[in-house]
Amino acid sequence: MSSLQHITRREAMRRSLAVSGSLLATPSLRAATKSTDANDRINVGVIGTGARGKYLIANLPPSVRVTAICDCATSRITSVLEPKQAFVRLLSRFRETDVARCATYQDYRRMLDRHKKFDAVIIATPDHHHALAATLALQAGLDVYLEKPLTVTIAEGRYLAEMVKKTGRVLQVGSQQRTMEINRFACEFIRDGGLWKVTRVDLPNYPGPLREPRFPAEPIPEGFDWNLFCGPTELRPHNRKLCVKDEFKVGQLLWRGWDLWRDYSGHMMTNWGAHSVDMVQYALGHDKTGPVAIRAIKPESVRSAWEVWRRKTPAPLDSDQRRFWPVVMRFADGVEIRFIHGPDAIDFFGERGRLRMRRNRFETDPADLVTNPPDPKLADKWKGRGNVARPHLENWLDCIRTRGTPNAPVETGHRSVTVCHLANIARELNRPLAWNPATEQFVDDDKANVLLDRPRRKGFGLC
């Protein structure tokens, strides 16, 4: 790409960001009309009403009505209808305008049988339910906002991508950094050659999941459908350490429940890692491809790797050391990405210098690499726990109305989390792997290809 093309495209990006900022500062007449025009109103169902589900409800604009909510635990449904603490304020509009006409369900399969009550669904369940809930919603003709990570296996992601093509529905993955103006600018700067040739990207060394949960059986709480929670996975004895996330501490660790276990999640590698890898894919122009070589590297000790994650994951045992191993990948264009450092930033190394990216901000070395940065005020609307998803949700809602492509479409989300899955698989197998991103198969490696998918329990199959 010539320098003229590079400057022109980047300048166009800067101007578009400035325009979006001004529009947010002064709502348009069309936007104001949307909030009051009943014919333009979108009715939404919400599946999964834990903390994230409640935040997403709170982030919805007035043009949306929540007409159904669903959770396998009736206590969490109650926590939306009768919120406490910070959620009293955050859910105030929902309580004032929607709650009286909002249906409640415990099983999303039954809820989606009654899909005529709503136009679209938000899915904020544990990861192991993403593929089935999204599939049923798409088959019902509904548009979908699906929290990241997209899936727990690579095969599920490809299945969902094909299902979106087949149904023609809009699916937005909840990777909101795709909509953050500051991150978009930084990614476009790199993509347009601002660093010249990128040779390496360093990311946090996100821990992978624990393998086999072994807890004694505990009584199942009243109103909790434990069979449904287990879903496509093995029906294990109930224990709150398997399913309760971010509600109690074990030592210094705010216990992450289902997020810790391989059956339900890829842990921090697919949770936080999905956000970071998504930015790498965007910046490198890899949204429709992936690495070709992957290897995990045994460190001298995993203790130091765990120390930086000690508030997010249990200490390593002799049996699970590899989930802390660094991982190195190479793309066909020669760029190497390395999961090697602490839980902070992404470092892009190019011929002109380095760009360090974090959520909603970036910096360069040398400092003057970017001569026309976006307005820092564009970052303001992404601040605060209760509002960080609203512009991303609004992008989804706009695409529902226009039938356009959202900022984080299903193929993009699938390719990003595939990189995370590949990292966990490389650790699990403990040997170098060759990957064909076109066929989404390991090259001449039947044992590795078995790990692309998992058996599903009867009653929770994809169809």
N, C-alpha and C positions, 0 to 999 in steps of 0.2 A: 504494500500500500504506500502511495506517495505521501510526502509530508503535507501536501495540500489537502489530499483526501482526509488525512488524519486530523488536521486542524479543523477542517470544515465539519466533520462528523462530531468531533468532540465539542465544538462550539455550538452545534445544533443541540447536543445533549444539554449543555449548560443553559441554553436559552429555554429549552423545554422545561427544565427543572425550575427556572426562575418563574416561568408562566404558571406552573403548577402551584408554586408557593403563593403567588398573588391570588390565584383562584381560591386557594384555601383560606386566605386572609379575608377575601370578600366573596361570599357565596353567590353563585350565579342565580339568575331568575329561574333557570331550568331546574337547578338543584332545589331551590326553595319550593317550586311547584311539586317536585317529586314527593316531598314530605307531607303534602296535604292532599294529593290526588289519589283517591282510593283505587282507581283503575291501574295505577302504576305501582301499587303496593305489592310487595313480595311477602308471602307467608312462608315462614321457615320453621322446620322442626329441628330440635337439637338432641343429638344422641350422645350421652355422656355428660353428666352434670357435676363433675368434680370441680376443682378450682379452675382449670382451664376452660371447661364448658361455661362456667359462670362468667368468667372474664369475656369470653366471646359474645355471650348474650349482652353483657354490659357495653360492648363495643359496637353493637349494631346501631345504625342510624334510625331516625324516626320513621323513615319510609318502609321499615320492615316490621312485621308483626310476628312474634313467636307464638305459634298456634299449637305446638306440641313439644313436650320434653320427655326424655326417656333415660332411665338408668336402671341397672340391675339391682341397685340398692335403693329402697324406698326412702331411706334416711337422706340420701343425696338429693332426691326429688324434693323432699321437704325443705332442704337447705336452699333451694331456689325459690320455692313458694313463700317461705318464711325465713329470709336470710338473716344472718347475724354479723356482727362486727363490721368490717369494711364493706361487706357486700350489701348491707342495708342501703348505703348511699349508691353504690355502683349499680344495683338492680332496681333503683327507685322508679325509673321510667317503665321498666318491664312490669313492675307491680301496679303501677298506675294505669297502664294502657292495655296490657296483654293478659295478665294473670287470670282474669275472670273468664276468659274464653280459651284458655290454654289447656288442652287435653294432656293427660299424663299416661305414660306406658312404662312397664318394667322390661319388656322384651322388644328390641328394635325390629325383630322380624314381624311381630304383630303390628307395630306402629307403621311399618312400611307397607303392610297390607291395606292400610287406610290412608294412602298417600294423597287422596283427593283433598284432604284438609290443608295441604301445603304445597308449595311450588319447589322447594329446595330444602336441603338438609345440611346441617353442620355436624361433623363427626369428630368428637373429642374423647373417644374411648381409649382404653389401653391399646397398645399397638397391635396386639394379636387379633383384635376385632376389626381393624381398619379395612382389610380386603373384603370381608364378607359384608359388612355394613355398607360399604361403598358400592359393591356389586349389586346388592338388592336395591339400593337407591337408584342407581343408573338404570337397572331393568324396569323400575317403576316410572321411568321418565323424569326423574328429578335431577336438578343440578346440585353439585356437591362441593362443600368446603371441607377438605379432609386434612386434619392436623398432621404435621410431620412427626416422625418419619413416615413415609408413605406406607410401607409394609414391613413385615418381619423376614421376608425372603425375597430373593431376586425374581423367582418365578411368579409370585403374587403381583409384583410390580408390573411385569410384562403383561400379565393377565388383565390388570386394571387399565393399562394403556390401550390395549386392544378393545376392551369393553367401552371405553370412552369414544374411540373411533366408531365402533358399531352403533352406539346409541346416539351420538351427536350431542351429548350433554356437555355442559361446562363443568370442569373439575378444577378447582384451585387448591393447590397444596399450601398448607399453612406455613410456608417459608417466607415470613414477612420481610426479610431483608431484601428480597427481590423487588419490593415496592419502596423501600427506604431510599430517598433521593440521594443521600450522601453515599451509601453503598453502591447504588446504581452508577453514580458518577465515577467512583473509583474503579469499578469493574470495566466501564466503558473506556476509561483512560488507559487501562492496561490492555484491553482488547484492541484498541486503536493504535497501539504501539508506543504509548507514553513512556514505557520503560525500555523500548526497543525489544529485542528478543528476550523473553523470559526463559531462564534456564532451570529454575528451582523454586518450589514453594514449600515453606515449612509451616506445619500446623501443630496444634496441641496433640499430645499423645493420649487420646481419649481411651479410657478403660473399656474393655469389652465385658460381656455378661458372665455371670456365674452359671454353672452348668446344671447341677442337680440339687434343687431345694430339698432339705431334709428337716422338717419341723414336725413336732407332735400335733396330732389333731386337736383342734379347739372347736367349741360349739359354734355353729353358724349363727350369726346375729339375725334376729327377727327382721323379716323384710328384705333379706339379702338372697338373691337367686345365685347360689354358688355354682351350680351346674352351668348356668348361663355365663357367669364370669369366666370359668375355665374355657368355655367355647370350644374352639377347634383343638385345644391342647388336651393332654392327659387329665382325667378327673382325679385330682389329688385330694387328700384330706385338707379341710380348711384350716388355715392359720393366718392371722392378720399380717404376719410378716411377708406373706406372699402377695397380698392384694392392697394393703393400705399404704399409700404413698404420701410423704411429706406431712404426716400428722403426728409423729412421735420421734424421739431420738433414741438411738442406741449408742451410748457414749457421746462422742462429738458428732456423730453422723446423724443427720436428719434422714431417717430411713426412707428409702426410695421404693420399697415394696415391689410391685410387678416389674418395674423398670430394671431391676437388678438381674432378672432371670432370663436365660436364653429362650425358653418357650414363649415368653411374652414380649421380649424386646431385645434389642442389641445393646442395651445400656447406654452409657455416655457416648460411645462411638456412633450410634445411630441417632441419639437424642440431640446433644449439642453438635456432634459431628455433622449431622445432616445440614445444619445451618452453615457451618464453615465450608464444607465441601461444596455446597451449593454456590457459594461466592467464588470458589476456585473454578468450578465448571463454567460459570458465567464469564469470569474474567479471561479465561483461557480459550473461550469459544468451543467448549467441549460438551455443550448441552445435549448432543445427540450421540455421544460416544463415551469411551471410558479408557482406562489404562490397558496396557497389553502385558505388563509384567508386574508381579506383586511378590514381596517377600517380607516376612517378619524377622526381626533381628534380636537375638538373645543378648540382653545387656549383662554387665557384670553383676548387677543387683537390681531388683525391681523396687526396693524399698524407697529410693529417692523418687521414683516415678509415682509411687502411691502417696508419698507425703504431700504432693501438690493437689491430690484429689481426696484427701482423707475426710473431707466433709461431704463427699458425694458417693463414696464407695467403701466397702469393708476392706480391712487390711488383707494383703495377699497371704494365701496359704500355700503349702507345698504343692497342692493339687491344682491351683489356678494361677500360677505365675505368668503363664503366657498371655493372659488377658491384659497385662501391662506392657507387653513387648512393643517397642517401636515398629512401625511398618513403613516400608519404602515402596513406591510405585513409579512406573515409567509409562508415559504415553507414547503413541506412535510418532509424535512430532519431536520426541526427545526430552520433553519437560519431565522433570522428576518431582514428585510430591512426597514429602516425608512427614509422618506423624511422629514428632520427636520431642516437643517441649511442653511447657506448662499451660494451664487452661486460660489463655489470655487472647492471643492475636494470631492472625495469618500474615506471614511474611512472604511477599513476592520479590524475587531477586531477578533483576534484568540487567542488560548491558549498561543502562544509564544510572542504575541505583536500585534502591529498595523502596517498596510501598508496604507499609504495615497497616492492615485493615482490622478494625474492630466493629462491633455493632454500632452503626450510626455515626462513625467517625473513622478518619484515616490520617496518616501522616507519611511523609516521604523523607528519604535521606539520599541525596541532599534535599534540604527543605524547599528549594525553589523549583523543584521538578514540575509542579503544577502551577501555572501562571494565571489560570482563570478558574479558581475553585468555586463550588456552589455556595450560595448564601448559607452561612451557618444557621440562620433561623429556620431553615428547612428541617433541621434536626429536632426542633422543639416539639412538634406534634407527636413524636415518637417517644417522648419521655413520660414516665409514670406507668406503674404496673397496670392500671386499669384501662389504658388507652392505646397500648402499643400495637394492637392489631387492627384498629379501625380503618386506616387507609387501605390496608390489604383486603379487608372485608369489602370495602366500598369498590375496589377494583373488581372483585368477584361479582358483586351485585350489578355493576355497570355492564359486565360481560353477559350476565344473565339477560339483561334488557336488550343488548345489542347483538347477542350471539357472537361476540368477539372472543379472542384468545386471551386468557388471563395472564398476569405477569409470571405466575408459577404453575404452568400447565402440568398435566400428569406425566408426560414424557420427561420433562425437566426434573420433576421430583423423583421419578424412577431412576434416572441416570445418576442423580446425586447420591441417593441412598444406596445405590448399587456399589459405589466406591466404598462406602462404609461397610456394607456386607462383605465385600471382598477382603477388607482389612481383617475383619473378625474371622473369616474362613482361613486366611493365611496363617493367623495365629493358631487356630484350631488344628490345622494339618501340620504346621511346623515344617514347611518346605516351600521352595520357590514355586510359583504358579504362573502359567501362561494363560492369558485371557483373550478371547476373541470378542470385542465389543459389538461386532456386526451380528454374530450369531448368538451372543450372550451365553457362551459355553466355554468351559475350560478346555484347553487344547490337549487332546489325547490323555485325558485324565478322568476316568470313570468315577473314581472315588470322590474327587472334588465335585464333579457334576451332580452327584447324589445330594450334595448340600445346597443345591439351588432351590430345593423345595422341601416340604415336610408333609408327613401324613396328617390328615385332618380327621377329627373324631366324627362319627356318624351324627348327622343332623346339623353339621356346620360346614358342609362341603361347599365349594364354589361351583356354581352351575350357570 
